[in-house]
Amino acid sequence: MKRLPPLPALHTFLITAQCCNFTRAAEQLHITQGAVSRQIAGLESHLGYALFQRQARGLSLTAQGRELLPSIQQAFGVLNEAFERVGARREVLRLKAPTCVMRWLLPRLMHWQVERPDVPVELTTTVQHSVDFRSEEFDAAVIFCPQPDETVVAHHLFDELLTPVCSQQLLTGPLPLSQPADLEQHTLLHPTRDQRDWKAWLKAADTQIASIGKGQHFDTLDLAMTVASQGLGVAIGDWSLIGEDLSTGRLATPFELKVRTGDAYFLVHPERPASSPQLAELVDWLLLQAAARTVQTRV
């Protein structure tokens, strides 16, 4: 099999064939006219036939040159497409987050994708509140805990703030919720099996509810919020996560009291020597979103 000609010489042939003039080809290639002439002569020697007819007023392609030109144009077109495709390949950021934070996180990620379609985020949801970057291949994660350990770079998003939530219909229904004791007349929705969230809020409100253990229990905060929005009871929710529900009227907060539990949401990622600039942008953007929400907090 005959060795292929050098790629620079083929490119010089392509440019020269398009203008049929050594001087104009040299200007486009940013080399001297002599260099163009030598590359064409070397290519013709390699191929064993002439590509151009030298004339007093310029150049013209030989029969072999005219036959070769379309294939060379196609080959360089394929190369250009390949380079553009690889160069435009987007880096996908892999993010893990617990289901409890979806009500806050998902609308913001959707907004991020509108603003930055060149930096897509692949989101994995889980009932777990932690991450282990040594065994899990994520670029970052949202975790829920009192304080992350020192193995990760941690950015505080917001604290957990417990407050009762219900539908607008329930709020204005026949059984008013004007004071915490009125909760006795409603079904309490628990996001956990141990009732700890309701117990913490009722203690802070200095209120005792005899029916606290008779409510409905769920495995996730998100499910309890969904049931509450349907008017089927009063859930204990995290005020930091339900901004979208409050603004759209899906949920309402009957009382002003918000109770800090000591837990918080953190955006964490491994400490790597060469951190992705796209990840840094996403982290900064989410921190701004969290800060805007925190400013509204009045406890």
DOKETOR-749340 format. One record per residue (C-alpha): x, y, z. Coordinates in steps of 0.05 Angstrom, whole numbers, padded with zeros to 5 digits, always signed. Layout:
<sites>
XYZ
...
</sites>
This chain:
<sites>
+00000+00000+00000
+00029+00067-00021
+00045+00116+00034
-00004+00174+00039
+00022+00243+00022
+00035+00293+00080
-00028+00326+00105
+00001+00398+00100
+00016+00386+00027
-00055+00362+00014
-00083+00424+00049
-00038+00468+00007
-00064+00433-00056
-00136+00445-00033
-00125+00520-00021
-00085+00528-00085
-00137+00491-00127
-00191+00538-00101
-00156+00601-00124
-00108+00573-00178
-00055+00623-00158
+00007+00611-00116
+00009+00683-00090
-00064+00683-00064
-00055+00613-00036
+00007+00636+00002
-00032+00695+00031
-00088+00649+00056
-00038+00598+00085
+00006+00652+00115
+00069+00623+00082
+00113+00647+00025
+00097+00636-00048
+00161+00595-00054
+00137+00549+00002
+00071+00537-00034
+00108+00521-00099
+00154+00472-00063
+00097+00436-00028
+00058+00428-00093
+00121+00403-00129
+00135+00354-00072
+00063+00329-00074
+00066+00319-00149
+00131+00281-00142
+00100+00237-00089
+00038+00222-00131
+00076+00213-00196
+00034+00261-00238
+00023+00336-00246
-00035+00370-00210
-00029+00439-00242
-00011+00467-00310
+00035+00527-00302
+00013+00582-00349
+00035+00653-00360
-00029+00681-00329
-00034+00632-00271
-00051+00559-00259
-00103+00509-00281
-00117+00440-00256
-00096+00380-00297
-00145+00323-00309
-00115+00286-00249
-00120+00348-00206
-00194+00358-00224
-00208+00285-00208
-00171+00287-00141
-00200+00354-00116
-00270+00330-00095
-00242+00273-00053
-00193+00320-00018
-00249+00370-00004
-00291+00314+00026
-00234+00288+00069
-00220+00356+00099
-00294+00366+00109
-00298+00302+00150
-00238+00323+00191
-00268+00392+00206
-00334+00360+00228
-00298+00312+00273
-00257+00367+00306
-00319+00411+00316
-00359+00353+00345
-00305+00333+00395
-00291+00406+00413
-00365+00419+00425
-00374+00357+00469
-00404+00380+00534
-00378+00360+00602
-00434+00328+00642
-00432+00344+00716
-00456+00286+00759
-00494+00309+00821
-00525+00267+00877
-00579+00294+00923
-00630+00266+00973
-00703+00267+00954
-00719+00315+01011
-00682+00372+00976
-00715+00362+00907
-00769+00415+00919
-00714+00467+00923
-00660+00438+00879
-00698+00413+00818
-00729+00480+00796
-00661+00513+00802
-00625+00460+00762
-00678+00468+00707
-00664+00543+00707
-00589+00528+00704
-00598+00485+00642
-00635+00542+00608
-00580+00591+00625
-00522+00542+00613
-00543+00488+00563
-00469+00477+00550
-00459+00450+00621
-00512+00395+00631
-00523+00364+00700
-00538+00291+00710
-00578+00286+00775
-00584+00223+00816
-00635+00223+00873
-00630+00179+00935
-00662+00170+01003
-00592+00173+01032
-00568+00238+01063
-00493+00226+01052
-00442+00211+00998
-00376+00174+00993
-00334+00201+00936
-00285+00144+00944
-00335+00093+00919
-00388+00137+00885
-00371+00171+00819
-00403+00239+00830
-00373+00308+00818
-00413+00338+00875
-00471+00322+00923
-00522+00356+00967
-00521+00324+01036
-00562+00334+01099
-00526+00331+01166
-00504+00374+01226
-00434+00383+01196
-00396+00348+01139
-00331+00313+01155
-00263+00340+01133
-00256+00292+01074
-00297+00339+01029
-00301+00412+01010
-00367+00435+01040
-00409+00496+01024
-00467+00512+01070
-00533+00521+01033
-00584+00532+01088
-00607+00506+01156
-00667+00461+01167
-00726+00503+01192
-00787+00463+01214
-00856+00493+01207
-00926+00464+01195
-00952+00467+01123
-01019+00453+01092
-01062+00469+01031
-01096+00536+01023
-01163+00500+01024
-01148+00469+01092
-01123+00536+01118
-01190+00569+01103
-01234+00509+01117
-01285+00496+01172
-01231+00478+01223
-01188+00541+01229
-01114+00539+01246
-01107+00602+01287
-01064+00572+01342
-01020+00509+01350
-01072+00475+01394
-01119+00474+01334
-01075+00420+01303
-01111+00371+01348
-01170+00374+01299
-01127+00355+01239
-01090+00295+01213
-01015+00304+01224
-00970+00281+01167
-00901+00257+01189
-00841+00255+01141
-00807+00204+01186
-00830+00143+01225
-00805+00169+01292
-00847+00234+01295
-00785+00273+01316
-00799+00333+01271
-00869+00345+01297
-00846+00333+01369
-00790+00385+01362
-00837+00438+01333
-00893+00426+01384
-00843+00430+01441
-00818+00497+01415
-00890+00520+01408
-00903+00497+01481
-00962+00455+01456
-00982+00384+01469
-01023+00344+01419
-01055+00280+01444
-01066+00253+01373
-00994+00262+01349
-00983+00187+01342
-01047+00177+01302
-01025+00214+01240
-00999+00187+01175
-00925+00169+01169
-00884+00173+01104
-00815+00153+01084
-00796+00219+01052
-00808+00293+01065
-00828+00303+00992
-00884+00252+00998
-00911+00284+01061
-00910+00353+01027
-00948+00325+00967
-01003+00295+01010
-01008+00361+01049
-01017+00400+00984
-01077+00357+00969
-01112+00380+01032
-01107+00312+01068
-01073+00337+01131
-01020+00383+01160
-00948+00364+01149
-00886+00387+01185
-00841+00414+01131
-00775+00449+01120
-00788+00522+01105
-00722+00528+01068
-00746+00478+01015
-00818+00500+01001
-00809+00569+00971
-00837+00547+00903
-00897+00515+00937
-00912+00577+00977
-00905+00625+00918
-00951+00583+00874
-01002+00572+00929
-00995+00497+00932
-00977+00502+01005
-00988+00552+01061
-00957+00561+01130
-01010+00572+01184
-00960+00594+01238
-00899+00640+01240
-00857+00595+01285
-00798+00562+01250
-00753+00516+01290
-00679+00503+01276
-00661+00430+01286
-00585+00437+01282
-00583+00400+01215
-00568+00434+01150
-00560+00423+01075
-00490+00426+01046
-00463+00424+00975
-00400+00382+00977
-00348+00358+00928
-00280+00324+00932
-00218+00367+00939
-00182+00356+00873
-00118+00391+00849
-00151+00410+00783
-00224+00424+00797
-00270+00431+00738
-00285+00504+00721
-00356+00483+00702
-00366+00452+00771
-00339+00515+00803
-00390+00556+00764
-00448+00510+00785
-00426+00512+00858
-00423+00589+00858
-00490+00594+00823
-00525+00547+00872
-00495+00584+00931
-00524+00649+00904
-00592+00615+00898
-00587+00590+00970
-00565+00659+00995
-00626+00691+00961
-00671+00642+00998
-00635+00652+01064
-00645+00728+01062
-00720+00716+01065
-00714+00676+01130
-00744+00709+01191
-00742+00663+01251
</sites>
